[in-house]
Amino acid sequence: MAELPAGAMPAQTHTQSIDERTARGRALRVQQPREQQAIFAPSTNRRDPVEILIEQGEARLPTLLPLRYTRMKASPFAFFRGGAAVMAADLAGTPTTGLRVQACGDCHLLNFGGFATPERRLAFDINDFDETAVAPWEWDLKRLATSFVLATLDILDRQARIDLAQSVARSYRETMARLAGLPLLEAWYGAVLLDNEAKAQEIGIGAAALRKAVGFLTHPAIAPLHHDGGTQPRIEDAPPLVFHETGPEAPAFRAAVEAMYADYLNSLYLAPSVLLERFHLADVAYKVVGIGSVGTLCGVMLLMSGNGEALYLQFKEATRSVLEVHAGASPFSHHGQRVVRGQRLLQAASDILLGYGNGPTGRHIYVRQLRDAKVKPQLETMTPKHFRRYAETCGEVLARAHARTADAVILSAYMGKSTTLDEAIGVFAHAYAKQTESDHAALQQAIKSGRLPDAAQDS
């Protein structure tokens, strides 16, 4: 199959017959045997992972880099979460079929979760798209499978971890086969819904977290008002994670955010922009999030209506996806637009307030609702059974996401009905997890030697 132009959207082959597409998928098994998807062999000139992190840090807020490295040194899985650029460089040297999808780009088990759809139902889906780009489908699948091996290093034995990785691949393969047999519109609109507590608990979401999210659907948050010298509502500081710009730079920062907010409103459809006219921008603060995003410009805006309803919007800096250097540049010159378009392509239902604009110092920004009935999996309380079910659910969701821009018939025909691909992904995931353990040790040594800065504390 001919290579697609770098960064271009995957060709839509659905107007061809089922037989033609099935034949194309099976032919790919000769071009790229499924057994070879197991291969991970670091090149002799593999880049130093610490060097990659330092390079990334050059465009980030220097005061936050120590916090990023401190979070990454906590465990191999924490390193993995922050090291998407490291794995992207390694994945670029692995075998692929040449089939491309709109990829998540940072596909690991904690970048899935529950959130409210515009219809106010709770859905389970991918929920982080900072690195989204058009890239080989295998890259997302291999990163997701590896994340389960690393997240259970101290919980499960070697074979059980490999079995989890295989469960991800098996669920992905079987879901893609089901989607290949559905009418196109039915496959497009399909979603994983959290309809009840039993279903949520099966995939590691506790009853209390689910009830809190359901409550949020009908009882929006009312912001606590602080009357320190006035009546203006103010976001509460919680340093070092939430804090206001202070000193002489504060007015300029506020003005830049107001300009960004106006720019963002212009990126929205008419209906959500009308909705936001019922609120005014009351306050803005920095908000440090995640691991991979630490050091980029992130913050939260507090919007207030006249009757005291609060709406929190999160803004995040969007830089070049870690996949672009290996899979081709994005067709969008604005990286906020890249994130927004990618999210809308991958998610079965997206935030109606998702948009983008230009932020302080010209940085590309995207904006979304903050904690809109958001629920996260609780890894610390998962049993082996729950991990297996969660792995299966993530594999299912990833297949649904990929099928929105790729051809499920071709992909399913390539993967087939046997466990060949599942086993290959399991082998790859175990091998790459070992590499990540080594890279994590290199990070710890770099911090110990002073090559990377360390933060005194985190919370």
LOSEZA-527616 format. One record per residue (C-alpha): residue number from 1; x, y, z. Coordinates in steps of 0.5 Angstrom, whole numbers, padded with zeros to 4 digits. Layout:
N
+-----+-------+-------+-------+
: seq :  east : north :    up :
+-----+-------+-------+-------+
: NUM :     X :     Y :     Z :
...
+-----+-------+-------+-------+
END
This chain:
459
+-----+-------+-------+-------+
: seq :  east : north :    up :
+-----+-------+-------+-------+
:   1 :  0000 :  0000 :  0000 :
:   2 :  0003 :  0007 : -0002 :
:   3 :  0005 :  0011 :  0004 :
:   4 :  0001 :  0017 :  0005 :
:   5 :  0004 :  0024 :  0005 :
:   6 :  0006 :  0026 :  0012 :
:   7 :  0001 :  0029 :  0016 :
:   8 : -0005 :  0028 :  0011 :
:   9 : -0011 :  0025 :  0014 :
:  10 : -0012 :  0018 :  0013 :
:  11 : -0015 :  0016 :  0006 :
:  12 : -0022 :  0014 :  0007 :
:  13 : -0023 :  0007 :  0003 :
:  14 : -0030 :  0006 :  0005 :
:  15 : -0033 :  0007 : -0002 :
:  16 : -0030 :  0000 : -0004 :
:  17 : -0033 : -0006 : -0004 :
:  18 : -0032 : -0011 :  0003 :
:  19 : -0028 : -0016 : -0001 :
:  20 : -0023 : -0011 : -0004 :
:  21 : -0022 : -0008 :  0003 :
:  22 : -0021 : -0015 :  0006 :
:  23 : -0016 : -0017 :  0001 :
:  24 : -0012 : -0011 :  0002 :
:  25 : -0012 : -0012 :  0009 :
:  26 : -0010 : -0019 :  0008 :
:  27 : -0004 : -0017 :  0003 :
:  28 : -0001 : -0013 :  0009 :
:  29 :  0000 : -0019 :  0013 :
:  30 :  0005 : -0021 :  0007 :
:  31 :  0008 : -0014 :  0007 :
:  32 :  0009 : -0014 :  0015 :
:  33 :  0008 : -0020 :  0018 :
:  34 :  0004 : -0020 :  0025 :
:  35 :  0009 : -0023 :  0029 :
:  36 :  0014 : -0018 :  0027 :
:  37 :  0010 : -0013 :  0031 :
:  38 :  0013 : -0016 :  0037 :
:  39 :  0020 : -0013 :  0035 :
:  40 :  0023 : -0008 :  0039 :
:  41 :  0031 : -0007 :  0038 :
:  42 :  0034 : -0001 :  0040 :
:  43 :  0039 :  0002 :  0035 :
:  44 :  0046 :  0003 :  0037 :
:  45 :  0045 :  0010 :  0036 :
:  46 :  0039 :  0011 :  0040 :
:  47 :  0038 :  0018 :  0043 :
:  48 :  0040 :  0019 :  0050 :
:  49 :  0033 :  0020 :  0054 :
:  50 :  0035 :  0025 :  0058 :
:  51 :  0038 :  0029 :  0052 :
:  52 :  0031 :  0029 :  0049 :
:  53 :  0028 :  0031 :  0056 :
:  54 :  0032 :  0037 :  0056 :
:  55 :  0031 :  0039 :  0049 :
:  56 :  0023 :  0039 :  0051 :
:  57 :  0025 :  0043 :  0057 :
:  58 :  0028 :  0049 :  0053 :
:  59 :  0021 :  0051 :  0051 :
:  60 :  0018 :  0050 :  0058 :
:  61 :  0017 :  0055 :  0064 :
:  62 :  0024 :  0054 :  0067 :
:  63 :  0021 :  0055 :  0074 :
:  64 :  0017 :  0048 :  0073 :
:  65 :  0022 :  0044 :  0070 :
:  66 :  0024 :  0041 :  0077 :
:  67 :  0017 :  0039 :  0079 :
:  68 :  0017 :  0035 :  0072 :
:  69 :  0023 :  0031 :  0073 :
:  70 :  0021 :  0030 :  0081 :
:  71 :  0014 :  0027 :  0078 :
:  72 :  0018 :  0023 :  0073 :
:  73 :  0023 :  0020 :  0078 :
:  74 :  0017 :  0017 :  0082 :
:  75 :  0017 :  0010 :  0078 :
:  76 :  0018 :  0007 :  0071 :
:  77 :  0011 :  0008 :  0070 :
:  78 :  0011 :  0016 :  0072 :
:  79 :  0017 :  0016 :  0067 :
:  80 :  0013 :  0013 :  0062 :
:  81 :  0008 :  0018 :  0063 :
:  82 :  0012 :  0024 :  0062 :
:  83 :  0017 :  0021 :  0057 :
:  84 :  0012 :  0020 :  0051 :
:  85 :  0017 :  0024 :  0046 :
:  86 :  0022 :  0018 :  0048 :
:  87 :  0018 :  0013 :  0046 :
:  88 :  0016 :  0016 :  0040 :
:  89 :  0023 :  0016 :  0038 :
:  90 :  0023 :  0009 :  0039 :
:  91 :  0017 :  0007 :  0036 :
:  92 :  0019 :  0011 :  0029 :
:  93 :  0024 :  0005 :  0029 :
:  94 :  0019 : -0001 :  0029 :
:  95 :  0015 : -0005 :  0024 :
:  96 :  0009 : -0002 :  0022 :
:  97 :  0003 : -0004 :  0016 :
:  98 :  0003 :  0004 :  0013 :
:  99 : -0004 :  0004 :  0015 :
: 100 : -0005 :  0011 :  0019 :
: 101 : -0010 :  0014 :  0024 :
: 102 : -0011 :  0020 :  0028 :
: 103 : -0007 :  0018 :  0034 :
: 104 : -0008 :  0020 :  0041 :
: 105 :  0000 :  0020 :  0041 :
: 106 :  0000 :  0019 :  0049 :
: 107 : -0004 :  0013 :  0050 :
: 108 : -0003 :  0010 :  0057 :
: 109 : -0008 :  0007 :  0062 :
: 110 : -0009 :  0014 :  0066 :
: 111 : -0011 :  0018 :  0059 :
: 112 : -0018 :  0014 :  0059 :
: 113 : -0023 :  0016 :  0064 :
: 114 : -0031 :  0018 :  0065 :
: 115 : -0034 :  0025 :  0063 :
: 116 : -0040 :  0028 :  0061 :
: 117 : -0043 :  0028 :  0054 :
: 118 : -0046 :  0034 :  0051 :
: 119 : -0053 :  0030 :  0053 :
: 120 : -0051 :  0030 :  0060 :
: 121 : -0049 :  0022 :  0060 :
: 122 : -0043 :  0019 :  0063 :
: 123 : -0038 :  0016 :  0057 :
: 124 : -0032 :  0013 :  0058 :
: 125 : -0027 :  0015 :  0053 :
: 126 : -0020 :  0017 :  0051 :
: 127 : -0019 :  0024 :  0055 :
: 128 : -0012 :  0027 :  0053 :
: 129 : -0010 :  0029 :  0046 :
: 130 : -0004 :  0034 :  0047 :
: 131 :  0000 :  0029 :  0043 :
: 132 : -0005 :  0028 :  0038 :
: 133 : -0003 :  0027 :  0030 :
: 134 : -0004 :  0023 :  0024 :
: 135 :  0001 :  0017 :  0025 :
: 136 :  0001 :  0009 :  0025 :
: 137 : -0004 :  0005 :  0029 :
: 138 :  0001 :  0001 :  0032 :
: 139 :  0004 :  0006 :  0036 :
: 140 : -0002 :  0008 :  0040 :
: 141 : -0003 :  0000 :  0041 :
: 142 :  0004 : -0001 :  0043 :
: 143 :  0004 :  0005 :  0048 :
: 144 : -0003 :  0003 :  0051 :
: 145 : -0001 : -0004 :  0052 :
: 146 :  0006 : -0002 :  0055 :
: 147 :  0003 :  0002 :  0060 :
: 148 : -0001 : -0004 :  0063 :
: 149 :  0006 : -0007 :  0064 :
: 150 :  0009 : -0002 :  0067 :
: 151 :  0003 :  0000 :  0072 :
: 152 :  0003 : -0007 :  0075 :
: 153 :  0010 : -0008 :  0076 :
: 154 :  0010 : -0008 :  0083 :
: 155 :  0003 : -0012 :  0083 :
: 156 :  0003 : -0017 :  0078 :
: 157 :  0008 : -0022 :  0076 :
: 158 :  0011 : -0022 :  0069 :
: 159 :  0007 : -0027 :  0066 :
: 160 :  0001 : -0023 :  0069 :
: 161 :  0003 : -0017 :  0066 :
: 162 :  0004 : -0020 :  0059 :
: 163 : -0003 : -0023 :  0059 :
: 164 : -0005 : -0016 :  0061 :
: 165 : -0002 : -0013 :  0055 :
: 166 : -0005 : -0018 :  0051 :
: 167 : -0012 : -0017 :  0053 :
: 168 : -0011 : -0010 :  0051 :
: 169 : -0009 : -0012 :  0044 :
: 170 : -0014 : -0018 :  0044 :
: 171 : -0020 : -0013 :  0046 :
: 172 : -0017 : -0008 :  0040 :
: 173 : -0017 : -0013 :  0035 :
: 174 : -0024 : -0016 :  0037 :
: 175 : -0027 : -0009 :  0037 :
: 176 : -0025 : -0007 :  0031 :
: 177 : -0028 : -0014 :  0028 :
: 178 : -0035 : -0012 :  0031 :
: 179 : -0034 : -0005 :  0028 :
: 180 : -0032 : -0008 :  0021 :
: 181 : -0039 : -0011 :  0021 :
: 182 : -0043 : -0005 :  0023 :
: 183 : -0047 :  0000 :  0019 :
: 184 : -0042 :  0006 :  0018 :
: 185 : -0046 :  0011 :  0022 :
: 186 : -0048 :  0006 :  0028 :
: 187 : -0040 :  0005 :  0028 :
: 188 : -0039 :  0012 :  0028 :
: 189 : -0044 :  0014 :  0034 :
: 190 : -0042 :  0008 :  0038 :
: 191 : -0039 :  0010 :  0045 :
: 192 : -0038 :  0006 :  0052 :
: 193 : -0043 :  0009 :  0057 :
: 194 : -0042 :  0009 :  0065 :
: 195 : -0050 :  0007 :  0066 :
: 196 : -0049 :  0004 :  0073 :
: 197 : -0045 :  0003 :  0079 :
: 198 : -0044 : -0004 :  0077 :
: 199 : -0041 : -0003 :  0070 :
: 200 : -0037 :  0003 :  0073 :
: 201 : -0034 : -0002 :  0078 :
: 202 : -0032 : -0007 :  0073 :
: 203 : -0027 : -0002 :  0070 :
: 204 : -0024 :  0001 :  0077 :
: 205 : -0029 :  0007 :  0078 :
: 206 : -0031 :  0007 :  0085 :
: 207 : -0039 :  0008 :  0087 :
: 208 : -0037 :  0014 :  0090 :
: 209 : -0033 :  0017 :  0084 :
: 210 : -0039 :  0015 :  0080 :
: 211 : -0044 :  0018 :  0084 :
: 212 : -0040 :  0025 :  0085 :
: 213 : -0040 :  0025 :  0077 :
: 214 : -0047 :  0024 :  0077 :
: 215 : -0049 :  0029 :  0082 :
: 216 : -0045 :  0034 :  0078 :
: 217 : -0049 :  0033 :  0072 :
: 218 : -0055 :  0036 :  0075 :
: 219 : -0052 :  0041 :  0081 :
: 220 : -0047 :  0045 :  0078 :
: 221 : -0041 :  0048 :  0082 :
: 222 : -0042 :  0055 :  0086 :
: 223 : -0036 :  0058 :  0086 :
: 224 : -0034 :  0060 :  0093 :
: 225 : -0034 :  0068 :  0094 :
: 226 : -0028 :  0071 :  0097 :
: 227 : -0029 :  0078 :  0099 :
: 228 : -0022 :  0081 :  0101 :
: 229 : -0022 :  0088 :  0099 :
: 230 : -0028 :  0087 :  0094 :
: 231 : -0034 :  0083 :  0091 :
: 232 : -0030 :  0080 :  0086 :
: 233 : -0030 :  0072 :  0086 :
: 234 : -0023 :  0069 :  0086 :
: 235 : -0020 :  0062 :  0085 :
: 236 : -0016 :  0060 :  0091 :
: 237 : -0009 :  0059 :  0091 :
: 238 : -0006 :  0052 :  0093 :
: 239 :  0001 :  0053 :  0091 :
: 240 :  0005 :  0050 :  0088 :
: 241 :  0000 :  0047 :  0084 :
: 242 : -0005 :  0053 :  0083 :
: 243 : -0003 :  0060 :  0084 :
: 244 : -0004 :  0067 :  0081 :
: 245 :  0001 :  0072 :  0077 :
: 246 :  0004 :  0077 :  0082 :
: 247 :  0008 :  0083 :  0082 :
: 248 :  0008 :  0088 :  0076 :
: 249 :  0007 :  0082 :  0071 :
: 250 :  0000 :  0081 :  0073 :
: 251 : -0004 :  0086 :  0069 :
: 252 :  0000 :  0084 :  0063 :
: 253 : -0002 :  0077 :  0064 :
: 254 : -0009 :  0078 :  0065 :
: 255 : -0010 :  0083 :  0059 :
: 256 : -0006 :  0077 :  0055 :
: 257 : -0011 :  0072 :  0058 :
: 258 : -0017 :  0076 :  0056 :
: 259 : -0015 :  0077 :  0049 :
: 260 : -0014 :  0070 :  0049 :
: 261 : -0021 :  0069 :  0051 :
: 262 : -0024 :  0073 :  0046 :
: 263 : -0020 :  0069 :  0041 :
: 264 : -0022 :  0063 :  0044 :
: 265 : -0029 :  0065 :  0043 :
: 266 : -0028 :  0066 :  0036 :
: 267 : -0026 :  0059 :  0035 :
: 268 : -0033 :  0056 :  0038 :
: 269 : -0039 :  0054 :  0034 :
: 270 : -0045 :  0059 :  0035 :
: 271 : -0049 :  0056 :  0040 :
: 272 : -0043 :  0055 :  0045 :
: 273 : -0041 :  0062 :  0044 :
: 274 : -0048 :  0064 :  0046 :
: 275 : -0048 :  0060 :  0052 :
: 276 : -0041 :  0063 :  0054 :
: 277 : -0044 :  0070 :  0053 :
: 278 : -0048 :  0069 :  0060 :
: 279 : -0042 :  0069 :  0064 :
: 280 : -0036 :  0074 :  0065 :
: 281 : -0029 :  0072 :  0066 :
: 282 : -0028 :  0073 :  0073 :
: 283 : -0021 :  0071 :  0075 :
: 284 : -0015 :  0067 :  0072 :
: 285 : -0009 :  0063 :  0075 :
: 286 : -0004 :  0058 :  0073 :
: 287 : -0005 :  0051 :  0075 :
: 288 :  0000 :  0045 :  0074 :
: 289 : -0003 :  0039 :  0071 :
: 290 :  0000 :  0032 :  0070 :
: 291 :  0007 :  0030 :  0068 :
: 292 :  0008 :  0031 :  0061 :
: 293 :  0005 :  0038 :  0061 :
: 294 :  0009 :  0040 :  0067 :
: 295 :  0013 :  0046 :  0065 :
: 296 :  0008 :  0048 :  0059 :
: 297 :  0003 :  0054 :  0060 :
: 298 : -0003 :  0051 :  0064 :
: 299 : -0008 :  0055 :  0068 :
: 300 : -0016 :  0056 :  0070 :
: 301 : -0021 :  0061 :  0068 :
: 302 : -0026 :  0062 :  0073 :
: 303 : -0033 :  0065 :  0069 :
: 304 : -0039 :  0067 :  0073 :
: 305 : -0046 :  0068 :  0071 :
: 306 : -0050 :  0074 :  0074 :
: 307 : -0054 :  0069 :  0079 :
: 308 : -0047 :  0066 :  0082 :
: 309 : -0046 :  0060 :  0078 :
: 310 : -0039 :  0058 :  0076 :
: 311 : -0036 :  0055 :  0070 :
: 312 : -0028 :  0053 :  0070 :
: 313 : -0025 :  0053 :  0064 :
: 314 : -0018 :  0050 :  0063 :
: 315 : -0013 :  0053 :  0058 :
: 316 : -0007 :  0049 :  0056 :
: 317 : -0001 :  0050 :  0052 :
: 318 : -0001 :  0046 :  0045 :
: 319 :  0006 :  0045 :  0042 :
: 320 :  0008 :  0041 :  0037 :
: 321 :  0006 :  0033 :  0038 :
: 322 :  0012 :  0029 :  0040 :
: 323 :  0010 :  0024 :  0034 :
: 324 :  0010 :  0030 :  0028 :
: 325 :  0018 :  0029 :  0028 :
: 326 :  0017 :  0022 :  0026 :
: 327 :  0010 :  0022 :  0023 :
: 328 :  0010 :  0028 :  0019 :
: 329 :  0008 :  0035 :  0021 :
: 330 :  0001 :  0037 :  0022 :
: 331 : -0003 :  0040 :  0017 :
: 332 : -0005 :  0045 :  0022 :
: 333 : -0001 :  0051 :  0023 :
: 334 : -0004 :  0052 :  0030 :
: 335 : -0003 :  0047 :  0035 :
: 336 : -0009 :  0049 :  0039 :
: 337 : -0013 :  0047 :  0033 :
: 338 : -0009 :  0041 :  0032 :
: 339 : -0011 :  0038 :  0039 :
: 340 : -0018 :  0041 :  0038 :
: 341 : -0019 :  0037 :  0031 :
: 342 : -0016 :  0031 :  0033 :
: 343 : -0020 :  0031 :  0040 :
: 344 : -0027 :  0031 :  0036 :
: 345 : -0024 :  0026 :  0031 :
: 346 : -0022 :  0021 :  0036 :
: 347 : -0028 :  0022 :  0042 :
: 348 : -0035 :  0019 :  0041 :
: 349 : -0038 :  0025 :  0044 :
: 350 : -0033 :  0032 :  0045 :
: 351 : -0034 :  0038 :  0050 :
: 352 : -0038 :  0043 :  0047 :
: 353 : -0033 :  0048 :  0050 :
: 354 : -0027 :  0046 :  0047 :
: 355 : -0024 :  0051 :  0043 :
: 356 : -0017 :  0055 :  0042 :
: 357 : -0013 :  0061 :  0041 :
: 358 : -0007 :  0065 :  0042 :
: 359 : -0005 :  0066 :  0049 :
: 360 :  0001 :  0070 :  0053 :
: 361 :  0007 :  0071 :  0049 :
: 362 :  0004 :  0068 :  0043 :
: 363 :  0003 :  0061 :  0045 :
: 364 : -0002 :  0056 :  0042 :
: 365 : -0007 :  0055 :  0047 :
: 366 : -0013 :  0050 :  0047 :
: 367 : -0019 :  0051 :  0052 :
: 368 : -0024 :  0046 :  0055 :
: 369 : -0028 :  0045 :  0061 :
: 370 : -0025 :  0043 :  0067 :
: 371 : -0027 :  0037 :  0071 :
: 372 : -0034 :  0037 :  0067 :
: 373 : -0036 :  0031 :  0072 :
: 374 : -0030 :  0028 :  0071 :
: 375 : -0028 :  0021 :  0074 :
: 376 : -0022 :  0017 :  0074 :
: 377 : -0020 :  0010 :  0074 :
: 378 : -0017 :  0008 :  0081 :
: 379 : -0011 :  0004 :  0080 :
: 380 : -0009 :  0003 :  0087 :
: 381 : -0015 : -0001 :  0089 :
: 382 : -0016 : -0005 :  0083 :
: 383 : -0015 : -0013 :  0083 :
: 384 : -0012 : -0017 :  0078 :
: 385 : -0019 : -0018 :  0075 :
: 386 : -0021 : -0011 :  0075 :
: 387 : -0014 : -0009 :  0071 :
: 388 : -0016 : -0014 :  0066 :
: 389 : -0023 : -0012 :  0065 :
: 390 : -0020 : -0005 :  0065 :
: 391 : -0015 : -0007 :  0060 :
: 392 : -0020 : -0010 :  0055 :
: 393 : -0024 : -0003 :  0056 :
: 394 : -0019 :  0001 :  0054 :
: 395 : -0017 : -0003 :  0048 :
: 396 : -0024 : -0003 :  0046 :
: 397 : -0024 :  0005 :  0047 :
: 398 : -0018 :  0005 :  0043 :
: 399 : -0021 :  0001 :  0037 :
: 400 : -0027 :  0005 :  0037 :
: 401 : -0023 :  0012 :  0036 :
: 402 : -0018 :  0009 :  0031 :
: 403 : -0024 :  0007 :  0027 :
: 404 : -0027 :  0014 :  0026 :
: 405 : -0021 :  0016 :  0022 :
: 406 : -0019 :  0009 :  0019 :
: 407 : -0022 :  0003 :  0015 :
: 408 : -0024 : -0002 :  0020 :
: 409 : -0025 : -0007 :  0015 :
: 410 : -0018 : -0007 :  0013 :
: 411 : -0015 : -0007 :  0020 :
: 412 : -0019 : -0013 :  0022 :
: 413 : -0017 : -0017 :  0016 :
: 414 : -0010 : -0015 :  0017 :
: 415 : -0010 : -0017 :  0025 :
: 416 : -0015 : -0023 :  0023 :
: 417 : -0018 : -0028 :  0028 :
: 418 : -0012 : -0031 :  0031 :
: 419 : -0008 : -0029 :  0037 :
: 420 : -0002 : -0028 :  0033 :
: 421 : -0002 : -0020 :  0034 :
: 422 : -0004 : -0021 :  0041 :
: 423 :  0002 : -0025 :  0043 :
: 424 :  0006 : -0020 :  0039 :
: 425 :  0004 : -0014 :  0042 :
: 426 :  0005 : -0018 :  0049 :
: 427 :  0012 : -0019 :  0047 :
: 428 :  0013 : -0012 :  0045 :
: 429 :  0010 : -0009 :  0051 :
: 430 :  0015 : -0013 :  0056 :
: 431 :  0021 : -0011 :  0052 :
: 432 :  0019 : -0004 :  0052 :
: 433 :  0018 : -0004 :  0059 :
: 434 :  0025 : -0006 :  0061 :
: 435 :  0027 : -0001 :  0057 :
: 436 :  0023 :  0004 :  0061 :
: 437 :  0026 :  0002 :  0067 :
: 438 :  0033 :  0003 :  0064 :
: 439 :  0031 :  0010 :  0062 :
: 440 :  0028 :  0011 :  0069 :
: 441 :  0034 :  0009 :  0072 :
: 442 :  0038 :  0014 :  0067 :
: 443 :  0033 :  0020 :  0070 :
: 444 :  0035 :  0018 :  0077 :
: 445 :  0042 :  0019 :  0076 :
: 446 :  0042 :  0025 :  0072 :
: 447 :  0038 :  0028 :  0078 :
: 448 :  0043 :  0026 :  0083 :
: 449 :  0049 :  0028 :  0079 :
: 450 :  0046 :  0035 :  0078 :
: 451 :  0045 :  0034 :  0070 :
: 452 :  0037 :  0035 :  0071 :
: 453 :  0034 :  0040 :  0077 :
: 454 :  0030 :  0037 :  0083 :
: 455 :  0024 :  0040 :  0086 :
: 456 :  0024 :  0040 :  0094 :
: 457 :  0017 :  0038 :  0094 :
: 458 :  0011 :  0036 :  0091 :
: 459 :  0004 :  0035 :  0093 :
+-----+-------+-------+-------+
END
